[in-house]
Amino acid sequence: MTRKTAAPRLPTGAKARAPQVLAALETLYPDARTELDYRSPFELLVATVLSAQATDVSVNAATPALFARYPDAHALSTASPEDIEPYIRRIGLYRGKARNLAALARLLVERHGGEVPDDFAAVVALPGAGRKTANVVLSNAYGYPAIAVDTHVGRLARRLGLSTQTHPDKVEADLERLFPRGRWVFLHHALILHGRRVCAARRPLCGECVMRPFCPQVGVDLPAPGRPA
């Protein structure tokens, strides 16, 4: 008989802190949503693949021309990576992403009739799409409850004492244990916004953060005594 492995222990106080975090985020970002521009599951999938190690601003600047030329998977499946590159040249890692998009479109046509599947395993199997991409697409395009863990979500989960994990999949599992399923999609969007606007990686604005009274500030370099936070 195979023994189940126990889930890793959550940080001390995480269960008590989670409702405070959620309440603060709901006050700060009541309408939190993805900042990627899209009109269809296909456009969201492409934009999310492009957003890896790139800003949403740079992706949103590139996709209108890309989608005007290649509006769906059938159109994009006819393109070579070299055809795609000029449209995404200003996005980081654009050559690899162009290869992934060309291959991704072909597989969508061959396996799914050109439609983005509403199936986690099928999305993960697409070139350039991992667990985070699948969670973003399924939650935003199809309404599935999911937490997409990017660098912002992972950083804030640790700083707020909600997880000690560094691997995104394990951070995701910890957050799923702490927050109501119906708020998972909101949670990851709100954490991303807070990470961009307040809790930055290098210089978090702790003095301006409404969560400071209950945030353990894990890993934050606090200012020397006598200096403002």
N, C-alpha and C positions, 0 to 999 in steps of 0.2 A: 504494500500500500504506500502510495506516495504522500509524504507529509507536506501540507501547505506551508509555504514560506510566509512568515508573519510580515505584515507591512512595516516599513521602517517607522521608527518612533517620530512623531511630530515634535517640533520645538516646544519647550515649556511655554504655556500660556497661549499657544496658537489657537486653540478652540475658543477661548474667551475673546481673543483679539479679532478673529475673523468677522463677527457681526459688526464690530466697530469699524473695521476697514470697509466693509460693504456699505454701511450707512453713510460713511464719509464720501465714498465714491459716488453713491446715488445722489448726494447733495451737490457734489462738484460737477459731475458729468451725467446728468439725468438722461441725455439723449445720445450717449456714447455709441459710436458705430465705427466701422472701418473707414479710414480716410482714403482708401483706394477708390478711384472712380471706375464704375462698371455699369453695364446695362443688361448683362446676361451672365449665366454661370460660366460660359466660355471666357468672356472678358475678365471676370473675376479670377479665374484660374490662371490665365496668362499674366495678369497684373501681379498676382501673388507670387508666381514663379520669378517674375522680374524683380520683385521687392526684396529678395534675399540679399543681404549685405548692401542694400541701397535704400534711399529714402523714398517715402511715398510721393513726395513732391517731384522727384526726378522721374518716377514711374508715370505719374499723372501727366507730366509734360510730354512724355514720349508716346503714350498709348493712343491718343486721338488719331495721329497720322498712321500708326500701325494698324489700328482697327478700321480706319477708312480704306486702307489697301487690302486688308485681310479680315473681313468682318465675321468670319466663322471658321470652324475647324476645317471644313472642306476647302475653303480658300487658302488657309494657312498651310494645309497639307501639300499644296503644290509648290510651296516656296522652299528654297534651299537656305541653309544658314547664311550664305553670302547675300541672299536677297533680304533677309531679315535684319542683318547687322546695321545697315545705315539708319534704321528707325530707332534703334536702342543703343547707339554708340555712346551716348552720354551716361548710360547706366553702368554701374560697376559690373565687372565680369561679363561684359556683353557678348563676347565670342562664345563662351560656354553656354550662356543662356539662349543664344540664337540656335545653337545645335539642339538644345533641349526642346525649344519650342517647335522646331521643324519635326523632330521625332515625336513629340507629344501630339501634335496635330494629326500626324499619320496614324498613330495608334488610336486616337479618338475616332477616326473615320473607320479604321479596320475593325476595331473591337466594339465600338459603341454607336455606330451610325452617325458619328459626328457630334454627338451630344456628350456633355459632361455627366458621368454617372453619379447617382446619389448613393454611392457605396464607398465606404472608407478604404477598403483594400484595393478597389479598382483605381481610385484616385492616387493612392500611394504608389501604385505600380507604374504610374506615368513618369516619363523622364523629367527630372527637375522638380518633382513633387515629393515631398516627404510628409511626415506626420503633421507638422505645423500647417503646411499648405492644405492638406486634406481637411483639417479642422476648420481653417478659415473658409474654405469653399463650402463645406457641408453646413456650417453654422449660418453663414450669411446668405447663401443661395437657396438652401433647402430647409433652414430652420432647425437643424439638428442641434441638440445641446452639446457643446464642446468648448474646451479651453485651449486656445492656440498659444503655446509658450514661445515667445520670441525673446530677444535679449532684454527688452524692457520688463516683460512679465517675470522672467527668471530673476532679474536683479531686484525688483520690488518684492517678490515673494520672499527672498532671503533677507532683505533689509527690514521688512515688516515682521520678521520672525514667524513666517507662515511655513517655511520649508528651509531645510539645510542642504538640499540637494543641488547639484550643479548640472546634472543631465536633464534636458527639457522634459523627457518622458516621465521622469520621477517627480519633477516639480509639478507637472500636470496632475499626476496621481495624488499628490498631497493636496493641491487646491481642490480637486474633486471631492476629497474627504471633508473639506472644511466648509464648502459653500453649497447652498441649495442648487440642485440641478437646473432649475428654471432660471437661475441667474448666471450661469456659466458664460454664456455668450456676452452678456453685458460686462461681466467681470473682466474678461481679457481685453475688451476694447477700452474700458475705463482705466485699467492698469497701464495700458500702452499710452494713453493720453497723459496720465499723471507722470509717467516716466519721461515723456517728452517735455512737459511743461513745468514740472516741479522737481521731481526726483531724478535729475540727470545723473549720468554715470560718474562724471568727474567733480561737478560742483552742485550737489543737491541743495535746493533752497529750503533747508530744514526750518529756518526761522520763519518762513512764510507758509509752512505746511500745516494744515488743520489736523493732520494725523500725528503731529509731534508728541502730544500728551501720552499717547499709547504706543508709539513706534519705538522699538528697541534700537533702531539705527544700526543694525548689524553690518559691520564692514565699512561704516561711514567714518572718514577721518574727521573727528570733531576739532573745532578751532581751539587754540590755546586759551587758557583762562584769561578773561579780560577782553577777549576779542569777540565780536558779534558772530553768531552762527550764520 
